[in-house]
């Protein structure tokens, strides 16, 4: 765990200590809990309302990435398949999904190209350096 020096205003620190005490936890645990709740709430705001079939999930690496809702299929996987020349129909058949879900992932990529391209480059870099 990383240590971080935190300077709280005196009144806020006192209130936080009181609340932590009522919860039966340390101030440090209270702060960590509070930050975790805030991060979780903000993470929900990552979803783009224009693409209801796409959501963000934390992957095995710990990074948050866009996936087709209800699956663990990353949008970048659909992008790579498309770049390999597969049609939306072929990709849909490969993953046993409705073709409209593939098209939505492709449209999401168009709207979020910089983010997805970065993820694709990062994955390629990691694969090249694996050994």
C-alpha positions, -999 to +999 in steps of 0.1 A: +000+000+000+013+035-008+016+061+019+003+096+012+006+126+034-028+143+037-033+177+051-069+182+062-084+213+076-086+210+114-124+210+115-128+184+087-102+161+104-120+164+137-154+155+121-138+126+101-122+112+133-155+114+151-173+096+123-146+070+120-148+064+158-186+059+155-179+033+128-153+016+150-125+022+124-094+042+122-092+076+105-070+060+078-096+033+072-123+059+071-104+080+045-097+049+024-133+039+025-145+074+016-121+076-014-131+041-025-168+051-025-161+083-044-140+064-071-168+038-075-194+066-079-173+084-105-165+052-124-202+048-130-201+082-148-176+068-173-203+051-193-212+071-224-250+075-225-249+075-263-237+038-261-259+019-236-245-014-248-210-005-237-198-002-201-165+001-183-151-029-162-119-034-144-099-060-162-074-086-147-047-060-151-066-036-128-072-012-156-107+000-164-117-007-200-148-005-222-165-038-228-197-049-245-222-048-216-230-082-201-198-097-215-161-094-209-154-087-246-134-056-248-142-030-274-105-031-285-109-068-293-137-058-317-114-031-332-085-056-337-109-081-353-122-053-376-087-043-385-079-079-394-106-077-420-135-095-403-170-082-410-194-073-382-214-104-391-183-126-388-173-110-355-209-114-341-208-151-351-174-156-335-186-142-301-222-154-304-236-119-303-262-099-322-245-080-350-260-047-337-239-051-305-207-054-327-218-023-347-223-004-314-188-013-303-174-001-336-194+032-333-181+035-297-146+031-311-152+059-336-163+082-308-135+072-284-107+065-309-079+080-289-087+060-258-091+027-276-060+032-299-040+038-267-052+005-252-044-014-285-009+001-286-003-007-249-014-043-254+009-047-284+038-032-265+032-056-236+030-086-260+062-076-277+081-073-244+069-106-229+099-125-238 
